[in-house]
Amino acid sequence: MSAACACLPRWQRLYTVIEGVRYEVEPAAADTATSLLFRAWCAGCGAEFTYPFRLGARDLRAA
């Protein structure tokens, strides 16, 4: 895993894994319960996303 996203544009597709299920996430302005409990990664290059994030709109119903 790299330290910074190498994709252009950066951080275009993010995901997290919750109880073995992969969810799409998106950057958030402030910490959320999800970003405080889990880690997120770039789906393109595998870099860890170390900023606040939230579940993507289509995954809100699933978690």
LINFEN-V93009 format. One record per residue. RES is the residue in one small letter. PHI is phi in whole degrees, -180 to 180 (999 if undefined). PSI is psi as a letter, one per 30 degrees, with the letter a starting at -180 (999 if undefined). Layout:
res=RES phi=PHI psi=PSI
res=RES phi=PHI psi=PSI
This chain:
res=m phi=999 psi=k
res=s phi=-91 psi=l
res=a phi=-82 psi=f
res=a phi=-134 psi=l
res=c phi=-66 psi=k
res=a phi=-100 psi=g
res=c phi=-81 psi=l
res=l phi=-124 psi=k
res=p phi=-69 psi=l
res=r phi=-68 psi=k
res=w phi=54 psi=h
res=q phi=-72 psi=e
res=r phi=-127 psi=k
res=l phi=-120 psi=l
res=y phi=-147 psi=l
res=t phi=-135 psi=l
res=v phi=-120 psi=k
res=i phi=-123 psi=j
res=e phi=51 psi=h
res=g phi=80 psi=g
res=v phi=-110 psi=k
res=r phi=-87 psi=k
res=y phi=-124 psi=k
res=e phi=-76 psi=k
res=v phi=-129 psi=l
res=e phi=-137 psi=l
res=p phi=-58 psi=k
res=a phi=-128 psi=l
res=a phi=-71 psi=f
res=a phi=-143 psi=l
res=d phi=-58 psi=k
res=t phi=-122 psi=l
res=a phi=-58 psi=e
res=t phi=-65 psi=e
res=s phi=-73 psi=f
res=l phi=-79 psi=f
res=l phi=-97 psi=f
res=f phi=-128 psi=l
res=r phi=-109 psi=l
res=a phi=-125 psi=l
res=w phi=-137 psi=l
res=c phi=-76 psi=k
res=a phi=-71 psi=f
res=g phi=-83 psi=e
res=c phi=-116 psi=f
res=g phi=87 psi=g
res=a phi=-67 psi=k
res=e phi=-75 psi=k
res=f phi=-91 psi=j
res=t phi=-101 psi=g
res=y phi=-111 psi=l
res=p phi=-61 psi=k
res=f phi=-147 psi=l
res=r phi=-138 psi=l
res=l phi=-62 psi=k
res=g phi=-65 psi=l
res=a phi=-56 psi=e
res=r phi=-77 psi=f
res=d phi=-99 psi=f
res=l phi=-60 psi=e
res=r phi=-72 psi=f
res=a phi=-83 psi=e
res=a phi=-95 psi=999
